[in-house]
């Protein structure tokens, strides 16, 4: 039997163009978030057509808006200012994107002229990411600690962030989520962060990170 109306595309423009499956999340599909581009939906896309994960994301403050062409778009530059404001719901697609980012990252530090191998203690793990994400999305202190950062972008590029910045934030996250992890794990986070900061002291990029890390520690107590 013929439908009274033609079928309507509910995927975002980028997924339609690439003929890829779209997760159709309110905060932007996983494909667009991983590329760091705007996720634009047709105006007729309704909440009933979104995935179960995206309905959970309805609790996230709305960082999307309708443009002049009648398309719903998500701006990846929109920053989060507190818990539950991170537009990164934990979905299988998002977890897979993070894992692929870690696997595709170069083993060698491209800026290190002597091509020294990365210290295993300083390499990112999914446990690090999970701890930071939990802190960002559940702890009321996250808004104050991350006021200088684009939290969404930090999480999307977590596995390629400088070790000193990534591990210091991980140590802070572990400290404030210690009810869910052991004291030994918290100590392990701090030991890795300490090593990263010491090794980064002679790095020129350290000067760009020092103010941010100093701010985080001064407001983390």
C-alpha atoms as an extended CHARMM CRD file, in Angstrom:
* protein
*
       221  EXT
         1         1  UNK       CA              0.0000000000        0.0000000000        0.0000000000  PROA      1               0.0000000000
         2         2  UNK       CA              1.3600000000        3.3940000000       -0.9460000000  PROA      2               0.0000000000
         3         3  UNK       CA              2.2720000000        5.7940000000        1.8020000000  PROA      3               0.0000000000
         4         4  UNK       CA              0.2750000000        9.0530000000        1.9130000000  PROA      4               0.0000000000
         5         5  UNK       CA              3.5150000000       10.9860000000        2.1820000000  PROA      5               0.0000000000
         6         6  UNK       CA              6.9900000000       10.3680000000        0.7430000000  PROA      6               0.0000000000
         7         7  UNK       CA              9.6130000000        9.0030000000        3.1410000000  PROA      7               0.0000000000
         8         8  UNK       CA             11.6450000000       11.6770000000        4.8660000000  PROA      8               0.0000000000
         9         9  UNK       CA             15.3700000000       11.5530000000        5.5010000000  PROA      9               0.0000000000
        10        10  UNK       CA             16.2160000000       11.8330000000        9.1690000000  PROA      10              0.0000000000
        11        11  UNK       CA             20.0030000000       11.5320000000        8.9010000000  PROA      11              0.0000000000
        12        12  UNK       CA             22.1570000000       14.6490000000        9.1100000000  PROA      12              0.0000000000
        13        13  UNK       CA             23.4070000000       16.2470000000        5.8950000000  PROA      13              0.0000000000
        14        14  UNK       CA             26.9690000000       14.9220000000        6.3150000000  PROA      14              0.0000000000
        15        15  UNK       CA             25.8230000000       11.3020000000        6.7780000000  PROA      15              0.0000000000
        16        16  UNK       CA             23.4030000000       11.6280000000        3.8540000000  PROA      16              0.0000000000
        17        17  UNK       CA             26.1940000000       12.9720000000        1.6360000000  PROA      17              0.0000000000
        18        18  UNK       CA             28.5660000000       10.1560000000        2.6200000000  PROA      18              0.0000000000
        19        19  UNK       CA             25.7480000000        7.5690000000        2.6720000000  PROA      19              0.0000000000
        20        20  UNK       CA             26.7370000000        6.5430000000        6.1870000000  PROA      20              0.0000000000
        21        21  UNK       CA             24.5770000000        5.4440000000        9.0880000000  PROA      21              0.0000000000
        22        22  UNK       CA             23.6610000000        8.3860000000       11.3240000000  PROA      22              0.0000000000
        23        23  UNK       CA             23.2530000000        8.0740000000       15.1100000000  PROA      23              0.0000000000
        24        24  UNK       CA             20.7730000000       11.0080000000       14.9560000000  PROA      24              0.0000000000
        25        25  UNK       CA             21.5870000000       12.4730000000       18.3540000000  PROA      25              0.0000000000
        26        26  UNK       CA             20.2640000000       15.8380000000       19.5170000000  PROA      26              0.0000000000
        27        27  UNK       CA             23.7460000000       17.0200000000       20.4240000000  PROA      27              0.0000000000
        28        28  UNK       CA             25.1600000000       16.0320000000       17.0110000000  PROA      28              0.0000000000
        29        29  UNK       CA             25.7930000000       12.5630000000       15.5850000000  PROA      29              0.0000000000
        30        30  UNK       CA             28.9700000000       10.7070000000       16.5200000000  PROA      30              0.0000000000
        31        31  UNK       CA             30.3450000000       11.0050000000       12.9750000000  PROA      31              0.0000000000
        32        32  UNK       CA             30.1690000000       14.8150000000       12.9400000000  PROA      32              0.0000000000
        33        33  UNK       CA             31.4920000000       15.0860000000       16.5070000000  PROA      33              0.0000000000
        34        34  UNK       CA             34.4970000000       12.9290000000       15.6900000000  PROA      34              0.0000000000
        35        35  UNK       CA             35.2630000000       15.1690000000       12.6780000000  PROA      35              0.0000000000
        36        36  UNK       CA             34.6720000000       18.3560000000       14.6770000000  PROA      36              0.0000000000
        37        37  UNK       CA             32.1340000000       19.6960000000       12.1560000000  PROA      37              0.0000000000
        38        38  UNK       CA             28.5940000000       21.0050000000       12.4760000000  PROA      38              0.0000000000
        39        39  UNK       CA             25.8660000000       18.3820000000       12.4750000000  PROA      39              0.0000000000
        40        40  UNK       CA             22.9210000000       19.6830000000       10.4370000000  PROA      40              0.0000000000
        41        41  UNK       CA             19.5530000000       17.8990000000       10.4060000000  PROA      41              0.0000000000
        42        42  UNK       CA             16.4860000000       18.4730000000        8.1880000000  PROA      42              0.0000000000
        43        43  UNK       CA             13.9420000000       20.6270000000        9.9940000000  PROA      43              0.0000000000
        44        44  UNK       CA             11.3100000000       17.8840000000        9.9930000000  PROA      44              0.0000000000
        45        45  UNK       CA             13.4660000000       15.5550000000       12.1150000000  PROA      45              0.0000000000
        46        46  UNK       CA             11.4530000000       15.0220000000       15.2940000000  PROA      46              0.0000000000
        47        47  UNK       CA             12.5120000000       13.6820000000       18.6830000000  PROA      47              0.0000000000
        48        48  UNK       CA             10.5030000000       10.5190000000       17.9760000000  PROA      48              0.0000000000
        49        49  UNK       CA             12.8560000000        9.7740000000       15.0760000000  PROA      49              0.0000000000
        50        50  UNK       CA             15.9800000000       10.0480000000       17.2050000000  PROA      50              0.0000000000
        51        51  UNK       CA             17.8680000000        7.1650000000       18.7910000000  PROA      51              0.0000000000
        52        52  UNK       CA             17.3400000000        6.1160000000       22.4510000000  PROA      52              0.0000000000
        53        53  UNK       CA             20.7710000000        7.5360000000       23.2680000000  PROA      53              0.0000000000
        54        54  UNK       CA             19.7740000000       10.8930000000       21.8190000000  PROA      54              0.0000000000
        55        55  UNK       CA             16.6460000000       10.9960000000       23.9840000000  PROA      55              0.0000000000
        56        56  UNK       CA             18.9130000000       10.6990000000       27.0140000000  PROA      56              0.0000000000
        57        57  UNK       CA             20.8470000000       13.6460000000       25.6350000000  PROA      57              0.0000000000
        58        58  UNK       CA             17.6290000000       15.7100000000       25.7820000000  PROA      58              0.0000000000
        59        59  UNK       CA             18.7200000000       16.5360000000       29.3580000000  PROA      59              0.0000000000
        60        60  UNK       CA             21.7970000000       18.2590000000       27.9600000000  PROA      60              0.0000000000
        61        61  UNK       CA             21.4490000000       22.0570000000       27.6520000000  PROA      61              0.0000000000
        62        62  UNK       CA             20.5620000000       22.8010000000       24.0180000000  PROA      62              0.0000000000
        63        63  UNK       CA             23.6600000000       23.8480000000       22.0410000000  PROA      63              0.0000000000
        64        64  UNK       CA             21.9130000000       23.4900000000       18.6920000000  PROA      64              0.0000000000
        65        65  UNK       CA             19.6930000000       25.9170000000       16.8140000000  PROA      65              0.0000000000
        66        66  UNK       CA             17.7710000000       26.3430000000       13.6030000000  PROA      66              0.0000000000
        67        67  UNK       CA             19.5540000000       28.2680000000       10.8540000000  PROA      67              0.0000000000
        68        68  UNK       CA             18.0000000000       30.4480000000        8.1560000000  PROA      68              0.0000000000
        69        69  UNK       CA             17.6960000000       27.4910000000        5.7720000000  PROA      69              0.0000000000
        70        70  UNK       CA             15.4230000000       25.5830000000        8.1450000000  PROA      70              0.0000000000
        71        71  UNK       CA             18.0980000000       23.1250000000        9.2080000000  PROA      71              0.0000000000
        72        72  UNK       CA             18.9290000000       22.0300000000       12.7220000000  PROA      72              0.0000000000
        73        73  UNK       CA             22.6370000000       22.4270000000       13.3730000000  PROA      73              0.0000000000
        74        74  UNK       CA             24.9900000000       21.6140000000       16.2450000000  PROA      74              0.0000000000
        75        75  UNK       CA             27.9660000000       23.8980000000       16.7680000000  PROA      75              0.0000000000
        76        76  UNK       CA             31.0250000000       21.9670000000       18.0670000000  PROA      76              0.0000000000
        77        77  UNK       CA             32.5490000000       25.2190000000       19.3130000000  PROA      77              0.0000000000
        78        78  UNK       CA             29.8340000000       25.5590000000       21.9750000000  PROA      78              0.0000000000
        79        79  UNK       CA             31.5230000000       25.1200000000       25.3440000000  PROA      79              0.0000000000
        80        80  UNK       CA             30.2170000000       23.3410000000       28.4150000000  PROA      80              0.0000000000
        81        81  UNK       CA             30.2410000000       25.0900000000       31.7670000000  PROA      81              0.0000000000
        82        82  UNK       CA             29.2220000000       22.4200000000       34.2580000000  PROA      82              0.0000000000
        83        83  UNK       CA             28.2040000000       18.8310000000       34.9130000000  PROA      83              0.0000000000
        84        84  UNK       CA             25.6850000000       17.2200000000       32.5330000000  PROA      84              0.0000000000
        85        85  UNK       CA             26.5990000000       19.9050000000       29.9790000000  PROA      85              0.0000000000
        86        86  UNK       CA             28.9710000000       17.7140000000       27.9950000000  PROA      86              0.0000000000
        87        87  UNK       CA             27.5210000000       16.8000000000       24.6090000000  PROA      87              0.0000000000
        88        88  UNK       CA             29.2740000000       13.4020000000       24.6040000000  PROA      88              0.0000000000
        89        89  UNK       CA             26.7950000000       10.6830000000       25.5890000000  PROA      89              0.0000000000
        90        90  UNK       CA             28.4480000000        7.3050000000       26.1550000000  PROA      90              0.0000000000
        91        91  UNK       CA             27.3260000000        5.2590000000       23.1540000000  PROA      91              0.0000000000
        92        92  UNK       CA             28.9560000000        2.3090000000       21.3830000000  PROA      92              0.0000000000
        93        93  UNK       CA             29.6810000000        4.5420000000       18.3880000000  PROA      93              0.0000000000
        94        94  UNK       CA             31.3680000000        7.1970000000       20.5420000000  PROA      94              0.0000000000
        95        95  UNK       CA             33.4270000000        4.5890000000       22.4240000000  PROA      95              0.0000000000
        96        96  UNK       CA             34.5190000000        3.0670000000       19.1060000000  PROA      96              0.0000000000
        97        97  UNK       CA             35.5560000000        6.4890000000       17.8090000000  PROA      97              0.0000000000
        98        98  UNK       CA             37.7070000000        7.0780000000       20.8890000000  PROA      98              0.0000000000
        99        99  UNK       CA             39.3050000000        3.6390000000       20.5830000000  PROA      99              0.0000000000
       100       100  UNK       CA             40.0930000000        4.1900000000       16.8900000000  PROA      100             0.0000000000
       101       101  UNK       CA             41.5960000000        7.5980000000       17.6810000000  PROA      101             0.0000000000
       102       102  UNK       CA             43.9030000000        5.9870000000       20.2240000000  PROA      102             0.0000000000
       103       103  UNK       CA             44.9120000000        3.1790000000       17.8410000000  PROA      103             0.0000000000
       104       104  UNK       CA             45.5790000000        5.5490000000       14.9320000000  PROA      104             0.0000000000
       105       105  UNK       CA             47.6240000000        8.0090000000       17.0090000000  PROA      105             0.0000000000
       106       106  UNK       CA             51.3670000000        7.8730000000       16.2360000000  PROA      106             0.0000000000
       107       107  UNK       CA             53.4790000000        5.8740000000       18.6790000000  PROA      107             0.0000000000
       108       108  UNK       CA             56.2890000000        8.3950000000       18.3470000000  PROA      108             0.0000000000
       109       109  UNK       CA             56.0030000000       12.0030000000       19.4100000000  PROA      109             0.0000000000
       110       110  UNK       CA             56.0840000000       13.8800000000       16.0990000000  PROA      110             0.0000000000
       111       111  UNK       CA             57.5780000000       16.9710000000       17.7540000000  PROA      111             0.0000000000
       112       112  UNK       CA             60.3930000000       15.0580000000       19.4360000000  PROA      112             0.0000000000
       113       113  UNK       CA             63.5130000000       15.3730000000       17.3000000000  PROA      113             0.0000000000
       114       114  UNK       CA             65.2830000000       12.4040000000       18.8900000000  PROA      114             0.0000000000
       115       115  UNK       CA             62.2540000000       10.1870000000       18.1790000000  PROA      115             0.0000000000
       116       116  UNK       CA             62.0600000000        8.8960000000       21.7670000000  PROA      116             0.0000000000
       117       117  UNK       CA             59.3080000000        6.4160000000       22.5150000000  PROA      117             0.0000000000
       118       118  UNK       CA             56.4350000000        7.6220000000       24.6840000000  PROA      118             0.0000000000
       119       119  UNK       CA             56.6320000000        6.5820000000       28.3290000000  PROA      119             0.0000000000
       120       120  UNK       CA             53.9640000000        3.8710000000       28.8650000000  PROA      120             0.0000000000
       121       121  UNK       CA             52.8680000000        5.5920000000       32.0980000000  PROA      121             0.0000000000
       122       122  UNK       CA             52.0320000000        8.7330000000       30.1280000000  PROA      122             0.0000000000
       123       123  UNK       CA             50.0240000000        7.0940000000       27.3700000000  PROA      123             0.0000000000
       124       124  UNK       CA             46.2340000000        7.5550000000       27.4940000000  PROA      124             0.0000000000
       125       125  UNK       CA             43.9470000000        4.6930000000       28.4550000000  PROA      125             0.0000000000
       126       126  UNK       CA             40.2190000000        4.2600000000       28.1410000000  PROA      126             0.0000000000
       127       127  UNK       CA             40.0620000000        4.0730000000       31.9460000000  PROA      127             0.0000000000
       128       128  UNK       CA             41.5390000000        7.6000000000       32.0500000000  PROA      128             0.0000000000
       129       129  UNK       CA             38.9170000000        8.8200000000       29.6030000000  PROA      129             0.0000000000
       130       130  UNK       CA             36.0750000000        7.1400000000       31.5000000000  PROA      130             0.0000000000
       131       131  UNK       CA             37.2020000000        8.7140000000       34.7890000000  PROA      131             0.0000000000
       132       132  UNK       CA             37.4250000000       12.2130000000       33.2620000000  PROA      132             0.0000000000
       133       133  UNK       CA             34.0840000000       11.8600000000       31.4780000000  PROA      133             0.0000000000
       134       134  UNK       CA             32.3840000000       10.7390000000       34.7060000000  PROA      134             0.0000000000
       135       135  UNK       CA             33.8200000000       13.7440000000       36.5360000000  PROA      135             0.0000000000
       136       136  UNK       CA             32.7900000000       16.1740000000       33.7890000000  PROA      136             0.0000000000
       137       137  UNK       CA             29.2250000000       14.9210000000       33.6520000000  PROA      137             0.0000000000
       138       138  UNK       CA             28.4170000000       14.2720000000       37.3170000000  PROA      138             0.0000000000
       139       139  UNK       CA             30.5230000000       16.5060000000       39.5740000000  PROA      139             0.0000000000
       140       140  UNK       CA             29.3400000000       20.0840000000       40.2780000000  PROA      140             0.0000000000
       141       141  UNK       CA             32.9720000000       21.2200000000       40.5700000000  PROA      141             0.0000000000
       142       142  UNK       CA             33.5530000000       20.4840000000       36.8860000000  PROA      142             0.0000000000
       143       143  UNK       CA             32.0550000000       23.8000000000       35.7810000000  PROA      143             0.0000000000
       144       144  UNK       CA             34.5100000000       25.8040000000       37.8980000000  PROA      144             0.0000000000
       145       145  UNK       CA             37.5530000000       23.6880000000       37.0930000000  PROA      145             0.0000000000
       146       146  UNK       CA             36.9440000000       23.6510000000       33.3610000000  PROA      146             0.0000000000
       147       147  UNK       CA             35.9460000000       27.2820000000       32.9030000000  PROA      147             0.0000000000
       148       148  UNK       CA             39.0710000000       27.9310000000       30.7900000000  PROA      148             0.0000000000
       149       149  UNK       CA             38.5410000000       24.9190000000       28.5600000000  PROA      149             0.0000000000
       150       150  UNK       CA             36.3140000000       23.8070000000       25.7150000000  PROA      150             0.0000000000
       151       151  UNK       CA             35.2270000000       20.6230000000       27.4690000000  PROA      151             0.0000000000
       152       152  UNK       CA             33.5630000000       19.0380000000       24.4390000000  PROA      152             0.0000000000
       153       153  UNK       CA             36.6530000000       19.5200000000       22.2870000000  PROA      153             0.0000000000
       154       154  UNK       CA             38.9190000000       18.2460000000       25.0690000000  PROA      154             0.0000000000
       155       155  UNK       CA             36.9150000000       15.0130000000       25.3540000000  PROA      155             0.0000000000
       156       156  UNK       CA             36.7140000000       14.5270000000       21.5950000000  PROA      156             0.0000000000
       157       157  UNK       CA             40.5060000000       14.8680000000       21.3150000000  PROA      157             0.0000000000
       158       158  UNK       CA             41.3210000000       13.2970000000       24.6880000000  PROA      158             0.0000000000
       159       159  UNK       CA             43.6750000000       10.6360000000       23.3270000000  PROA      159             0.0000000000
       160       160  UNK       CA             45.7970000000       13.2050000000       21.4710000000  PROA      160             0.0000000000
       161       161  UNK       CA             46.0200000000       15.8030000000       24.2590000000  PROA      161             0.0000000000
       162       162  UNK       CA             49.4830000000       16.5640000000       25.7740000000  PROA      162             0.0000000000
       163       163  UNK       CA             50.2290000000       14.1020000000       28.5730000000  PROA      163             0.0000000000
       164       164  UNK       CA             50.8290000000       16.8220000000       31.1690000000  PROA      164             0.0000000000
       165       165  UNK       CA             47.4330000000       18.4710000000       30.6770000000  PROA      165             0.0000000000
       166       166  UNK       CA             45.5450000000       15.2110000000       30.1730000000  PROA      166             0.0000000000
       167       167  UNK       CA             46.9790000000       13.5000000000       33.2660000000  PROA      167             0.0000000000
       168       168  UNK       CA             46.6340000000       16.5160000000       35.5600000000  PROA      168             0.0000000000
       169       169  UNK       CA             42.9420000000       16.7330000000       34.6960000000  PROA      169             0.0000000000
       170       170  UNK       CA             42.7410000000       12.9630000000       35.1300000000  PROA      170             0.0000000000
       171       171  UNK       CA             44.2580000000       13.2460000000       38.6180000000  PROA      171             0.0000000000
       172       172  UNK       CA             41.7480000000       15.9320000000       39.5910000000  PROA      172             0.0000000000
       173       173  UNK       CA             38.9050000000       13.8210000000       38.2000000000  PROA      173             0.0000000000
       174       174  UNK       CA             40.1220000000       10.7720000000       40.1360000000  PROA      174             0.0000000000
       175       175  UNK       CA             40.3320000000       12.7810000000       43.3530000000  PROA      175             0.0000000000
       176       176  UNK       CA             36.7080000000       13.9080000000       43.1080000000  PROA      176             0.0000000000
       177       177  UNK       CA             35.3470000000       10.5360000000       41.9740000000  PROA      177             0.0000000000
       178       178  UNK       CA             37.2420000000        8.5050000000       44.5830000000  PROA      178             0.0000000000
       179       179  UNK       CA             33.9870000000        7.0900000000       45.9300000000  PROA      179             0.0000000000
       180       180  UNK       CA             33.8430000000        5.0040000000       42.7620000000  PROA      180             0.0000000000
       181       181  UNK       CA             37.5450000000        4.0480000000       42.6300000000  PROA      181             0.0000000000
       182       182  UNK       CA             40.1330000000        2.8530000000       45.1330000000  PROA      182             0.0000000000
       183       183  UNK       CA             42.7140000000        5.0330000000       46.8920000000  PROA      183             0.0000000000
       184       184  UNK       CA             45.4570000000        3.1080000000       45.1010000000  PROA      184             0.0000000000
       185       185  UNK       CA             43.9560000000        4.0950000000       41.7610000000  PROA      185             0.0000000000
       186       186  UNK       CA             43.7960000000        7.7510000000       42.8140000000  PROA      186             0.0000000000
       187       187  UNK       CA             47.4610000000        7.5960000000       43.8680000000  PROA      187             0.0000000000
       188       188  UNK       CA             48.3450000000        5.9920000000       40.5370000000  PROA      188             0.0000000000
       189       189  UNK       CA             46.6970000000        8.9130000000       38.7030000000  PROA      189             0.0000000000
       190       190  UNK       CA             48.6720000000       11.4610000000       40.7350000000  PROA      190             0.0000000000
       191       191  UNK       CA             51.9900000000        9.6610000000       40.2460000000  PROA      191             0.0000000000
       192       192  UNK       CA             51.4920000000        9.6500000000       36.4780000000  PROA      192             0.0000000000
       193       193  UNK       CA             50.4810000000       13.3150000000       36.4950000000  PROA      193             0.0000000000
       194       194  UNK       CA             53.5700000000       14.2180000000       38.5490000000  PROA      194             0.0000000000
       195       195  UNK       CA             55.8390000000       12.3950000000       36.0970000000  PROA      195             0.0000000000
       196       196  UNK       CA             54.1890000000       14.1060000000       33.1230000000  PROA      196             0.0000000000
       197       197  UNK       CA             54.5980000000       17.5630000000       34.6590000000  PROA      197             0.0000000000
       198       198  UNK       CA             58.2820000000       16.9380000000       35.4900000000  PROA      198             0.0000000000
       199       199  UNK       CA             59.0540000000       15.6710000000       31.9830000000  PROA      199             0.0000000000
       200       200  UNK       CA             57.1810000000       18.5670000000       30.4000000000  PROA      200             0.0000000000
       201       201  UNK       CA             59.0920000000       21.2200000000       32.3600000000  PROA      201             0.0000000000
       202       202  UNK       CA             61.7120000000       21.5770000000       29.6130000000  PROA      202             0.0000000000
       203       203  UNK       CA             59.1960000000       21.4190000000       26.7860000000  PROA      203             0.0000000000
       204       204  UNK       CA             58.3430000000       24.7040000000       25.0560000000  PROA      204             0.0000000000
       205       205  UNK       CA             54.6900000000       23.6500000000       24.9060000000  PROA      205             0.0000000000
       206       206  UNK       CA             54.7210000000       23.4390000000       28.6860000000  PROA      206             0.0000000000
       207       207  UNK       CA             54.6690000000       27.2280000000       28.8870000000  PROA      207             0.0000000000
       208       208  UNK       CA             51.3110000000       27.1980000000       27.1080000000  PROA      208             0.0000000000
       209       209  UNK       CA             49.8700000000       24.6290000000       29.4990000000  PROA      209             0.0000000000
       210       210  UNK       CA             51.3010000000       25.8850000000       32.7910000000  PROA      210             0.0000000000
       211       211  UNK       CA             48.7420000000       28.6310000000       33.3740000000  PROA      211             0.0000000000
       212       212  UNK       CA             45.8130000000       26.3200000000       32.7290000000  PROA      212             0.0000000000
       213       213  UNK       CA             47.1820000000       23.5800000000       34.9850000000  PROA      213             0.0000000000
       214       214  UNK       CA             48.0270000000       26.1130000000       37.7120000000  PROA      214             0.0000000000
       215       215  UNK       CA             44.4780000000       27.4360000000       37.5700000000  PROA      215             0.0000000000
       216       216  UNK       CA             43.0160000000       23.9310000000       37.8020000000  PROA      216             0.0000000000
       217       217  UNK       CA             45.0870000000       23.0770000000       40.8830000000  PROA      217             0.0000000000
       218       218  UNK       CA             44.3780000000       26.3990000000       42.6080000000  PROA      218             0.0000000000
       219       219  UNK       CA             40.6150000000       25.8970000000       42.1900000000  PROA      219             0.0000000000
       220       220  UNK       CA             40.5990000000       22.1670000000       42.8090000000  PROA      220             0.0000000000
       221       221  UNK       CA             40.7210000000       22.2600000000       46.5730000000  PROA      221             0.0000000000
